[in-house]
Amino acid sequence: LGKAAAASAAALRLSPIDARAIRTVGLLAGLSGYPAQSERLLRMATRLGWRDPIANLYAIEVAVRTNDPVKAVQRAEAMYRQHQFEPSATAALLRPPLNRRTVPLLVRELANK
């Protein structure tokens, strides 16, 4: 964790809006026992990181937890457009009870592409 934390901190000093660095610091905060700080940083990273597959997976998980199928599908579609669609994203979208709402939205969104 030490090297990852140092590298992420250096990246943030160079570019304070680096979504991947913010995401990495957020993940490290969670692993270090600071869940509130981790959550705050990961949410910040998702706002900045539409191209980051890890941030998108996190955003899908949050959308599933908060029962927001539209947001889950938006993030999944962003991953799909970038050829980053992961099996874990599919698993999150298909998890009951949200799957009754995400599957039709996802099918409609992808059919329009």
C-alpha positions, -999 to +999 in steps of 0.1 A: +000+000+000+029+024+007+041+027-029+006+030-043-003+057-017+029+076-025+024+074-063-012+085-060-003+114-037+024+125-062-002+123-091-026+144-071+000+171-065+007+173-102-030+172-112-056+176-083-084+166-107-068+133-118-098+109-114-076+078-113-054+092-086-084+103-066-099+069-070-067+051-059-064+073-028-101+066-021-096+028-024-065+031-002-085+050+024-110+022+025-083-004+029-068+017+057-100+018+077-113+052+067-147+043+051-162+079+051-131+094+035-130+065+010-166+070+001-162+108-004-131+103-026-146+076-047-177+097-053-155+125-064-136+102-087-168+090-103-178+125-111-145+131-129-138+096-143-163+086-169-135+069-187-121+050-157-135+014-155-129+011-118-148+044-111-176+032-134-179-001-116-180+018-083-207+041-096-227+010-108-224-005-073-236+028-057-265+030-082-275-006-073-273+001-036-294+033-040-318+017-064-310+041-093-312+020-124-308+050-148-274+059-133-264+022-133-272+019-170-255+052-179-223+040-163-226+006-180-232+022-213-201+044-208-180+013-202-196-004-232-187+025-255-151+024-244-149-014-248-144-017-210-176-036-202-166-060-174-184-092-162-187-075-127-207-047-143-231-072-159-234-090-125-243-057-108-269-048-134-285-082-132-287-084-094-323-085-081-344-065-075-328-038-096-325-060-126-362-057-134-355-020-141-319-021-154-323-048-180-350-031-201-331+003-198-298-013-209-314-031-238-331+001-250-299+021-246-277-004-264-303-009-292-301+028-299-263+027-305 
